[in-house]
Amino acid sequence: MIFADKGSHYQNYFQGKILENIGICSQVDFVRYIQGRKTPGVDPKLFIKDLWFEKVPVRIYQPKAPSASQRRGVMFFHGGGWVFGSLETHEKLCRFIARESESVVVSVGYRLAPEHKYPAAYEDCLNATIHFMKNIEHYGVDPARIIVCGDSAGGNLAAAVSQTLAGGSDLPKLRAQILIYPGLQAVDFNLPSYQQNQGVPLLIRKHAAFFALQYLNGDALHMQEVLEGSHIPPDMRLKYRKWVSPDNIPEKFKVRGVKPLRPTDFIAEVFEKVKRLCEPNLCPLLVEDAIVQQLPESFILTCEYDVLRDDGLLYKKRLEDNGVRVTWYHLEDGFHGIISLYDYCGFSFPAGKRGLDSVVNFLKSL
């Protein structure tokens, strides 16, 4: 079974829940503690330094080998549902990208929910990126080759930052955005990929809504109504249908266990509590075409066994419909989180390594 080795992740969640129930610590604190315990040593090929960009902690990875020209600069935003993840959890991943693509990588330690609600994570990633752009000469980076990159929630943040910076004239233009199985909308949790993969690790359907609500409000109230779709008014649902619809998913992705669902009744009180879910800085798939048309060249990685697969497919279509060049890499045997499991306890999934290599190859093409 492809997911057998994920037991340690779920064991951490269950152990954390037990400790929370008996009053020792919260489940979130326990999982964060476990995730942050390991810090790899020095790297013979990289200079690694912890800094602060404004008030945001970052870790910079710079190749030691001399370069005849200025390097690419990659702003990396880690995944973890805006609740988990850190500079430590994605350390090996950032080292690999920096080494193999010979790029300067800046990993951003943005503030986490539920302590820091939306838009804290987005603001930290945006401010760190702007700081880097304004001080680019200190890092040997080509201002014409700055890329934003992230996985899962980090892909969401990379997309939001890219949209915010699109069309600006006082900063360097982004060269590209790299979105690794990004979560890009919270309008419809019943798209085909949500139905097909609702119980598949590492991200099950109900946890996708749970994390979005934790980021938005610092709690998971109304999660069931959001999962059912009762939080979107009929007129907004009609507007968003041109962007968020099973009709925009290629047929080959709908052959596995998909059924049409009866529309649920709208609940106005729920909408009032969660209406900011429809803001593009939280759900980039909902931004207007005028912004999409200004976005840089894009790379999108999706996995077949991932509830967020269709978010990536829908955004790919929106970008291409608006004339943005897209490189798409789909892991037929991949699942959510597979890239961040690179060299996990000395083990890597072959599909994850292929996906990571595709990211590096895209970077090398820029």
DAPE-V687297 format. One record per pair of residues at least 4 apart in sequence whose C-alpha atoms are under 7 Angstrom apart, sorted by sequence separation. I is the first residue (numbers start at 1). GAP is how many residues later the second one is. If there is no record, write none. Layout:
BEGIN
i: <I:I>
gap: <GAP:GAP>
END
This chain:
BEGIN
i: <6:7:8:9:10:11:12:13:14:15:16:17:18:19:20:25:26:27:28:29:30:31:32:33:52:53:80:85:86:87:90:91:92:93:94:95:96:97:98:112:113:116:119:120:121:122:123:124:125:126:127:128:129:130:131:132:137:150:151:152:153:154:155:156:157:158:159:160:161:162:190:191:192:193:194:200:203:204:205:206:207:208:209:210:211:212:213:214:222:223:224:225:226:232:233:234:235:236:237:240:241:249:251:254:267:268:269:270:271:279:280:287:288:289:291:308:309:310:311:312:313:314:315:316:317:318:319:320:334:337:343:344:348:349:350:351:352:353:354:355:356:357:358:359:360:361:362:19:20:25:52:53:80:98:111:136:150:189:190:199:203:213:214:225:226:232:277:278:280:304:319:320:343:348:19:20:51:52:79:98:149:198:199:213:214:225:277:280:303:320:342:19:20:51:78:98:136:198:213:280:302:341:19:50:51:78:150:50:111:112:149:16:17:49:50:111:148:210:302:316:342:16:48:49:94:110:194:342:48:49:78:300:48:210:339:13:16:47:48:110:209:338:16:46:47:110:162:46:47:339:46:47:108:334:339:13:45:46:209:333:12:45:158:87:331:87:158:87:86:155:155:155:156:147:155:156:292:297:298:299:300:301:302:303:304:59:144:146:147:148:149:150:151:152:155:156:296:297:298:299:300:301:302:303:304:74:76:83:143:144:145:146:147:148:149:150:151:152:153:293:295:297:298:299:300:301:302:303:304:305:306:73:74:75:76:77:82:83:145:147:148:149:150:151:152:153:285:292:293:304:305:306:72:73:74:75:76:77:82:83:144:151:152:293:303:304:305:71:72:73:74:75:76:303:71:233:303:61:230:232:63:122:126:229:230:231:62:63:228:230:231:61:230:133:189:63:133:231:232:63:231:62:63:188:62:187:61:62:61:60:61:187:60:59:60:58:59:222:39:58:59:58:57:58:32:36:57:36:56:35:45:56:75:192:191:196:196:192:196:195:249:249:192:248:56:73:71:72:70:71:72:244:70:71:79:82:243:56:70:73:74:75:76:77:78:79:81:72:73:74:75:76:77:78:79:80:72:73:74:75:76:79:53:74:79:78:77:53:77:77:186:118:186:117:118:185:117:184:185:114:117:184:185:113:114:117:184:113:205:115:204:114:113:114:200:197:197:198:197:193:194:193:193:193:193:177:191:176:177:178:179:180:181:160:175:176:177:178:179:180:181:174:175:176:177:178:179:180:181:160:159:166:183:182:185:167:181:184:83:163:166:181:183:82:166:182:81:182:181:163:82:162:203:202:201:202:181:93:93:90:101:100:101:97:101>
gap: <4:4:4:4:4:4:4:4:4:4:4:4:4:4:4:4:4:4:4:4:4:4:4:4:4:4:4:4:4:4:4:4:4:4:4:4:4:4:4:4:4:4:4:4:4:4:4:4:4:4:4:4:4:4:4:4:4:4:4:4:4:4:4:4:4:4:4:4:4:4:4:4:4:4:4:4:4:4:4:4:4:4:4:4:4:4:4:4:4:4:4:4:4:4:4:4:4:4:4:4:4:4:4:4:4:4:4:4:4:4:4:4:4:4:4:4:4:4:4:4:4:4:4:4:4:4:4:4:4:4:4:4:4:4:4:4:4:4:4:4:4:4:4:4:4:4:4:5:5:5:5:5:5:5:5:5:5:5:5:5:5:5:5:5:5:5:5:5:5:5:5:5:5:5:6:6:6:6:6:6:6:6:6:6:6:6:6:6:6:6:6:7:7:7:7:7:7:7:7:7:7:7:8:8:8:8:8:9:9:9:9:10:10:10:10:10:10:10:10:10:10:11:11:11:11:11:11:11:12:12:12:12:13:13:13:14:14:14:14:14:14:14:15:15:15:15:15:16:16:16:17:17:17:17:17:18:18:18:18:18:19:19:19:20:20:21:21:22:23:24:25:26:26:27:27:27:27:27:27:27:27:27:27:27:27:28:28:28:28:28:28:28:28:28:28:28:28:28:28:28:28:28:28:28:28:29:29:29:29:29:29:29:29:29:29:29:29:29:29:29:29:29:29:29:29:29:29:29:29:29:29:30:30:30:30:30:30:30:30:30:30:30:30:30:30:30:30:30:30:30:30:30:31:31:31:31:31:31:31:31:31:31:31:31:31:31:31:32:32:32:32:32:32:32:33:33:33:34:34:34:35:35:35:35:35:35:36:36:36:36:36:37:37:38:38:39:39:39:39:40:40:41:41:41:42:42:43:43:44:45:45:45:46:47:47:48:48:48:49:49:49:50:51:51:52:52:52:53:53:54:54:54:54:54:55:60:61:62:62:63:64:65:66:66:68:68:69:69:70:70:70:70:71:71:71:71:71:72:72:72:72:72:72:72:72:72:72:73:73:73:73:73:73:73:73:73:74:74:74:74:74:74:75:75:75:76:77:78:80:81:91:97:97:98:98:98:99:99:99:100:100:100:100:101:101:101:101:102:102:103:103:104:105:105:105:108:109:109:110:113:113:114:115:116:117:119:119:120:120:120:120:120:120:121:121:121:121:121:121:121:121:122:122:122:122:122:122:122:122:124:125:125:125:126:126:127:127:127:128:128:128:128:128:129:129:129:130:130:131:132:133:133:133:134:135:135:155:247:249:250:259:260:262:263:263>
END
